[in-house]
Amino acid sequence: MTEIRPLDPPFRLSGRRVFVAGHRGMVGSALVRRLAAEDCALLTVGRGTVDLRRQAETEEWMAAARPEVVFLAAARVGGILANSERPAEFIYDNLAIETNVIEAARRAGVAKLVFLGSSCIYPKFAEQPMREETLLTGALEPTNEPYAVAKIAGLVLCRAYRRQYGCDFVSAMPTNLYGPGDNFDLRSSHVLPALIRKIDAAAQSGADTVEIWGSGTPRREFLHVDDLADGLVHLAKRYSGEMHVNLGIGEDVTIAELAQTIARIVGFEGRFVYDATKPDGTPRKLLDVTRMSALGWRARIPLEEGIRQAWSWYRENVAEAA
Ligand code: GFB
């Protein structure tokens, strides 16, 4: 790996106009919370005003709003089932949002853009932990190939715009995320919020069993969204380069271990039943976080503490509101 050092002096955020695209989502809202500490002028726009999938609307708004920095957190996201059932939406919406925002940012003379990808860009059977260089060295996981192809296109766009136009656009590849503001809908959510919801419901009702999709053996790495937001701000300030950068905690657990941890936190004492008709997806996707460490950053929120926080957010905002 080529040596990587944090930018010194750092890229300046203070006093600048910073646009968070996708500010109502879990990632965007964490960025809004994090950027409150940066003394910058925050710009956001609702979906009802500008649909980022529409090129003319996006370019017009960006030309008028004149952001100097963009965090591109707007995306169509979902868990393994949503990806399998709605592949066209996952590729079309993401490609449209990325191409529109990135081109509009170039036209508006944006000084820095941070694009967000996903660890599913790497081959299904990539060597673990997955280094950034593993990109495009093997076949993708079929359940999320359309989403992954869109995210790969996004990072290649940033790279191409840097090469041809000299734009300082960088890409972050986060691992599986969780935290306040997550999607707890069982058909479209990721595993961590789904298991919080299912295990919490079982603990409340006194049910004996909870159903887990697949075999429980796949391994996943989970990053709290507040750590992610902090990592993205760090990247904006301290990194400028073509290579995308992995963002994770550097440790993973099996889905069965995750379920046991949530059960302990929530107070569920029953059994887990594994539904083999549901897909496992990628067997393992642990990120190599050497680059991010070399840039002087690491995640701080331990998984158990993060789950406790996400569970109380769920109890206050979803369970009690239902
Ligand atoms: O989080 P998840 O939906 O997505 O599923 P991926 C992770 C693992 O948890 C899979 C299992 O092996 C699921 O079968 N699992 C067990 C469950 N019980 C459940 C459940 O109740 N709900 C869900 N959702 N899963 C997604 C990709 O992959 O991760 C996206 O489809 C993206 O492209 C995202 O990269 C971060 O980790 O498999």
Boltz pocket constraint, residues with backbone or C-beta under 6 A from the ligand:
constraints:
  - pocket:
      binder: B
      contacts: [[A, 78], [A, 79], [A, 80], [A, 81], [A, 83], [A, 118], [A, 119], [A, 120], [A, 143], [A, 144], [A, 147], [A, 148], [A, 175], [A, 176], [A, 177], [A, 186], [A, 188], [A, 189], [A, 190], [A, 191], [A, 192], [A, 194], [A, 195], [A, 211], [A, 212], [A, 213], [A, 214], [A, 218], [A, 220], [A, 255], [A, 278], [A, 279], [A, 280], [A, 281], [A, 282]]
      max_distance: 6.0
